[in-house]
């Protein structure tokens, strides 16, 4: 929510305007957000007596009936727009379908749209809310690890354009975000691993204690869905909750003074220098976590070659990437990608590279003076280092596939699933065309 304070001063030639906009929004940890015993979400919609939800279709398949029961319990009409959004469908066309649903529903000014899904869904639906009547409220319920600990923390919303990640977007804060880590119980392991990369990102450059936890418990965290799977020990659940809370808090401390990215030296941009171009080049694309892990591992090697990261810490980082199955290299991460990615990121970062690298582990510095010769030398050295690792540094399930939440290509669902669209009342499940 925002409040604007402004002054208008008359000058000799016109007027001078200064404005200060207050941005405030809340995060709440709430297990089982759709449990009728938890009225927190329902309270957000009592004024309206209804809710429009933009909901990931996979999540709808699993939780749709529970969600409908929840809203029925509180006497609220629920309308659901089911959507499938993969990286290839994170487009303006997908955004416009959400806008059409909002228009058909007749969203009233100040009425919040309920966005339920992973980071891709919250990104696109959040952008739709940003552009619909220039400013429509929304409430986020992220359902993936990457959504819970990364996408939900930022107020950035966007769609892809061509081969560039998030090229079109806005800054649009939600009214509230409910953080329900019980959704991880039904998340595929590949997606747990995908989100794990973002935890490495923030801890490597800003929170050594959390990195130590990730290093000690990494494999078990992934295997137990961060302590939420049946049979997980109390210890791993407590460690996971500590990691998640600490990482979100660290992200917020770093992001909130710079919500609109006025400052371009950003610690949380570690792993996001060359990956925005590289991620969408392979066919099928890389998962986001694997794309940034390649960027992070390569950047760590670059830092090591410069003497900014010692050999022990460098190896410790690469060992963790490998043990949890995150990619450190990819055939499409080439000299050309480094060159083109550098050109693109210089435009994004006002003519400077601003490549975040760990120095030492748990801290961060920014590199601006890296030339192509050094980048190429670092790539060759990096490949020599990762070659002896399992899979020669390749990740486990590194590329998007049928298990990805909402992954579509050319409008055809690449998984067994349900149709998507605008539905009132109980969610229907018509069949769709399947890709062989």
RAMOGI-V463142 format. One record per helix or strand of 3 or more residues. SS is the DSSP state (helix for helix, strand for strand). FROM is the first residue (numbers start at 1). TO is the last residue. Records with the same first field share a line. If there is no record, write none. Layout:
SS = FROM-TO / FROM-TO
This chain:
strand = 2-10 / 15-23 / 26-29 / 50-56 / 77-83 / 113-117 / 138-142 / 156-161 / 164-171 / 176-179 / 355-358 / 364-367 / 421-424
helix = 40-43 / 57-73 / 87-89 / 92-105 / 119-134 / 145-151 / 181-186 / 189-206 / 208-223 / 234-258 / 267-269 / 275-278 / 288-305 / 311-323 / 335-348 / 372-386 / 390-393
